[in-house]
Every structure is written in C-alpha cells, then in structure tokens.
Amino acid sequence: MRVLVLGASGYVGSAVAEQLTDAGHQVVELVRPGRSGQAEQAGGRERRIGDLTDPGSLTASVTPDIDALVHLASPTGDAATDAAAVDALTAPLRGTGRAFVYTSGVWVLGATGAATADETAATDPIPIVANRPDIERRVLATGADGVRASVVRPGIVHGRGGGIPALLVELARKHGAPRIVGDEGVRWPAVHVDDLADLFVKVVGQALAGTVWHGVSEPAVPVRELAAAAGQAAGVQAEPEVWPLAEAAAELGASFAEALALDQSVSGDAAREQLGWRPQAPDAVTDLRSGSYRARS
Ligand SMILES: NC(=O)c1ccc[n+]([C@@H]2O[C@H](COP(=O)([O-])OP(=O)(O)OC[C@H]3O[C@@H](n4cnc5c(N)ncnc54)[C@H](OP(=O)(O)O)[C@@H]3O)[C@@H](O)[C@H]2O)c1
C-alpha cells in the first residue's frame, strides 16, 4: 500500500514509517512547509507539503494513489483546528474504503482506579487531551461513510532513548534524585516504540472501520520503578522522591504535570487477540535501567 504518514519526523511517526517500509509498504511523508527536504525524495520517500493548520494542504495531499493515511502529527492544541484537519484528511477518503488511522492516547480515559480499562471503557479526559474524545468520535463516524477509520491510543511510549521516560532521566540528573510526580502509587500503561509501530502496521493492514485499539503492552507500570530505573540510567544514587504536583506544575506546566500524575491501568489485549499483535521489545523498566536510555547517559 501507499501510506501517507503525518508526523513521520516525530518520535513515534519515524518508527511507524520505518516499520511500514519494512513491511513492504510505500511511505509518503507529509512535512510542514519550510522543513528540510520539502517535496524532494528523502531517503527514497516521497514528501508532500502540508500543515494541520492549513486544511486545503491536507486534502490536496490525499491523492487517489494514497491507499491509507496514518495521522501521527502532534495536535495543534486548538480544538477547531484539529477537528478541521481530520475533516480535511478524511474528505477524499469517503466512500473509498481506504484506511485512516488517528493517533489519540490513553490519557483520554482519565484515572482508571482499580479496574483495568479496555477499549469499551468510557472516556474521561484530563485537560491536556480535553478535545481528543471529540476528535476520536469524528474519526470513527467516518466509518459509516466508507472510510476504514480507526483510532490507536498509545500508552506512555518508551524505547530508542526517547519519549517521556527520557524526561524522567533528565529530571533525575537535574534534581539529583529521580522524581515521581504527585503520588508514589501512580502507575502508567506503557509500550515500546517498536512494538507500537508494529501495532500501527497491523491496524493499517487489518483493522475494521470504527475500531479503537490500545497500544499498551504493560497495563500498569509503577512509576516508582520507572523513576528508580531512570535514576540508574542517569547515574544518580538517590532514591526516588515524590514531587508535589504544584511544584512539578511550576516547572513542567500544570496540564502536563497533571498528566504525569495520572494513575492508570489499561489493557491492550484486544490488539493481541484480534490483530495478532505480539509485543516483543524489552519492558519499560529494563529499557530504562539497562537499555536504550542507559546508552544515552
Ligand atoms: N510519545 C508518547 O508517549 C505518546 C503517547 C500517547 C500518544 N501520543 C501521541 O502520538 C502522536 C505523536 O507523538 P510523538 O511523541 O511522536 O510526537 P513528536 O515526536 O513531537 O512528533 C510530532 C510530529 O508531528 C509533526 N507536527 C507537529 N505539528 C504539526 C503540524 N501543525 N502539521 C503537520 N505536522 C506537525 C512534527 O513535525 P515537525 O518535524 O515539523 O515538527 C512531528 O513529525 C501525538 O498525537 C501524541 O499525542 C504520544
């Protein structure tokens, strides 16, 4: 398939573009105006110019030769702009059965409490992702209009020394002790970026219209363990310390700090059972303690 990827220069998007290519698909990257390469061939990949803030550029990039579209660009933060972008991207796909995969995230579920949330759980978004359930609904509704639309909600992504776990390493180094935002008992659903990329390949190839998938291989990793491992990666001896939410908010911003303090348990079993997804990469604690983060320190 010829797959248009938005966000192919990003942390998750670059891994997805790589694995789509490895699986035999032809990746076309959508890049923002002014970014390197523009419309030239880059590493064998065709590039098209577009921006989430310019709906016309998005619709124009979805030409009839594009078989599937994966939206891995970061949201702009403006609800109307992000909704208009989805409408512009899906307009050319209506009535064609072509695939559209939208990337959301597990933060739309809010705090899960003792239960483990699967894809049937109601959304209860925290402020940083307040408009995402509406976008998810918008995307899924196109399924009734001939788009093979689906939503992937990744957990906290780790691997290749990047993502939020890299921030834990940075914080440990900066403060001289690993930091746990908010509460010692917080748990994060996690997934390795390579396993997540494999899930995207499966969703592009197999998912039915109107489906939601949790990109989560570990439902509830204690952040205390992640922080301790981040401290080891940073070469810091001190034990993890709880960082009061207000103090973390002052340094990281209120909505991001609140997200880091979110306690969740989330299941990714549906993708294993229905798409044959088999996560194989190291778990998040091992990755931090002795894997890709260690290599960076
Ligand atoms: N990382 C995680 O742990 C995680 C967890 C759950 C969900 N997610 C979601 O996954 C998606 C990708 O996350 P990420 O961590 O890979 O982000 P990232 O590394 O920041 O990459 C963002 C990508 O979006 C592109 N982009 C940003 N603004 C754009 C715009 N206005 N128009 C077109 N492209 C634009 C960037 O292109 P430039 O090179 O031009 O900046 C970049 O390729 C996001 O929706 C994020 O919320 C991530």
The ligand as an SDF file (V2000), in Angstrom:
LIG
                    3D

 48 52  0  0  0  0  0  0  0  0999 V2000
    5.0870    9.8250   22.8880 N   0  0  0  0  0  0  0  0  0  0  0  0
    4.1460    9.2840   23.6490 C   0  0  0  0  0  0  0  0  0  0  0  0
    4.4060    8.7250   24.7390 O   0  0  0  0  0  0  0  0  0  0  0  0
    2.7080    9.3170   23.1820 C   0  0  0  0  0  0  0  0  0  0  0  0
    1.7520    8.6340   23.9670 C   0  0  0  0  0  0  0  0  0  0  0  0
    0.4160    8.6650   23.5640 C   0  0  0  0  0  0  0  0  0  0  0  0
    0.0490    9.3660   22.4330 C   0  0  0  0  0  0  0  0  0  0  0  0
    0.9930   10.0240   21.7050 N   0  0  0  0  0  0  0  0  0  0  0  0
    0.5450   10.7720   20.5110 C   0  0  0  0  0  0  0  0  0  0  0  0
    1.2440   10.3130   19.3790 O   0  0  0  0  0  0  0  0  0  0  0  0
    1.3990   11.3910   18.4340 C   0  0  0  0  0  0  0  0  0  0  0  0
    2.8820   11.5290   18.0750 C   0  0  0  0  0  0  0  0  0  0  0  0
    3.6060   11.7580   19.2640 O   0  0  0  0  0  0  0  0  0  0  0  0
    5.2020   11.8760   19.2640 P   0  0  0  0  0  0  0  0  0  0  0  0
    5.6260   11.6130   20.6430 O   0  0  0  0  0  0  0  0  0  0  0  0
    5.7580   11.0640   18.1470 O   0  0  0  0  0  0  0  0  0  0  0  0
    5.3870   13.4370   18.9410 O   0  0  0  0  0  0  0  0  0  0  0  0
    6.6660   14.2060   18.3270 P   0  0  0  0  0  0  0  0  0  0  0  0
    7.9110   13.4180   18.4530 O   0  0  0  0  0  0  0  0  0  0  0  0
    6.6130   15.5630   18.9360 O   0  0  0  0  0  0  0  0  0  0  0  0
    6.3360   14.3300   16.7750 O   0  0  0  0  0  0  0  0  0  0  0  0
    5.3030   15.1540   16.3350 C   0  0  0  0  0  0  0  0  0  0  0  0
    5.2240   15.1220   14.8290 C   0  0  0  0  0  0  0  0  0  0  0  0
    4.1090   15.9490   14.4300 O   0  0  0  0  0  0  0  0  0  0  0  0
    4.5550   16.8480   13.4130 C   0  0  0  0  0  0  0  0  0  0  0  0
    3.7610   18.0740   13.5080 N   0  0  0  0  0  0  0  0  0  0  0  0
    3.6860   18.8960   14.5820 C   0  0  0  0  0  0  0  0  0  0  0  0
    2.8630   19.9120   14.3060 N   0  0  0  0  0  0  0  0  0  0  0  0
    2.4210   19.7360   13.0240 C   0  0  0  0  0  0  0  0  0  0  0  0
    1.5690   20.4660   12.1600 C   0  0  0  0  0  0  0  0  0  0  0  0
    0.9960   21.6190   12.5540 N   0  0  0  0  0  0  0  0  0  0  0  0
    1.3340   19.9940   10.9160 N   0  0  0  0  0  0  0  0  0  0  0  0
    1.9250   18.8500   10.4990 C   0  0  0  0  0  0  0  0  0  0  0  0
    2.7550   18.1050   11.2700 N   0  0  0  0  0  0  0  0  0  0  0  0
    3.0070   18.5490   12.5210 C   0  0  0  0  0  0  0  0  0  0  0  0
    6.0270   17.0890   13.7380 C   0  0  0  0  0  0  0  0  0  0  0  0
    6.6780   17.5740   12.5860 O   0  0  0  0  0  0  0  0  0  0  0  0
    7.9290   18.6170   12.6370 P   0  0  0  0  0  0  0  0  0  0  0  0
    9.1450   17.7810   12.3970 O   0  0  0  0  0  0  0  0  0  0  0  0
    7.6220   19.5450   11.5430 O   0  0  0  0  0  0  0  0  0  0  0  0
    7.9080   19.2690   13.9990 O   0  0  0  0  0  0  0  0  0  0  0  0
    6.4610   15.6800   14.1250 C   0  0  0  0  0  0  0  0  0  0  0  0
    6.7180   14.9150   12.9660 O   0  0  0  0  0  0  0  0  0  0  0  0
    0.7990   12.6280   19.1230 C   0  0  0  0  0  0  0  0  0  0  0  0
   -0.5300   12.7850   18.7120 O   0  0  0  0  0  0  0  0  0  0  0  0
    0.8650   12.2570   20.5920 C   0  0  0  0  0  0  0  0  0  0  0  0
   -0.0750   12.9490   21.3680 O   0  0  0  0  0  0  0  0  0  0  0  0
    2.3180   10.0140   22.0480 C   0  0  0  0  0  0  0  0  0  0  0  0
  1  2  1  0
  2  3  2  0
  2  4  1  0
  4  5  1  0
  4 48  2  0
  5  6  2  0
  6  7  1  0
  7  8  2  0
  8  9  1  0
  8 48  1  0
  9 10  1  0
  9 46  1  0
 10 11  1  0
 11 12  1  0
 11 44  1  0
 12 13  1  0
 13 14  1  0
 14 15  2  0
 14 16  1  0
 14 17  1  0
 17 18  1  0
 18 19  2  0
 18 20  1  0
 18 21  1  0
 21 22  1  0
 22 23  1  0
 23 24  1  0
 23 42  1  0
 24 25  1  0
 25 26  1  0
 25 36  1  0
 26 27  1  0
 26 35  1  0
 27 28  2  0
 28 29  1  0
 29 30  1  0
 29 35  2  0
 30 31  1  0
 30 32  2  0
 32 33  1  0
 33 34  2  0
 34 35  1  0
 36 37  1  0
 36 42  1  0
 37 38  1  0
 38 39  2  0
 38 40  1  0
 38 41  1  0
 42 43  1  0
 44 45  1  0
 44 46  1  0
 46 47  1  0
M  CHG  2   8   1  16  -1
M  END
$$$$
